[in-house]
Amino acid sequence: MLQVLTTITQKGQVTLPKKFRDKLGIKPYQRVKIEQAKGYLKISPTIDILQLAGKFKAPRGKSALKSRQELEKNYSID
């Protein structure tokens, strides 16, 4: 288990050491999830929906654009 000591700034910020960021694949400006557990904090990388753009293809014969257009055409706030 990797361990390091770090300091919390006067603004409440903490720096994640490079070896942890590299090991978890955390990139600059990426959001992370912080959870409180019994006596410790758990920090996990998250996936932004924009990171998923282009990674998936619509099923054969289906179009995400057509689905969106249908949704917008039939959507109303009542």
C-alpha positions, 0 to 999 in steps of 0.5 A: 500500500502506498502512503505519503504525508501531505499538508492541507492548505489554509484553503482546505486544499490537498495535493494528490502526489504524482505517483497516485495520480499516475497509478489511478490515471487521474489527469489535470482538471479531472473531477474526483469523488471523495467519500467519508468512511469510518475514520478515513476519506476515499478518493476515486477518479470519476468519468466525465460523460464528455470523456465517453464521447466517440467511444460507443456506436449506436446499434445497427439501424439506430441513430442517436441523432434521430432519437434526440430529434424525436425526443425534442419534437415530442417533449413538452413541459406541462 
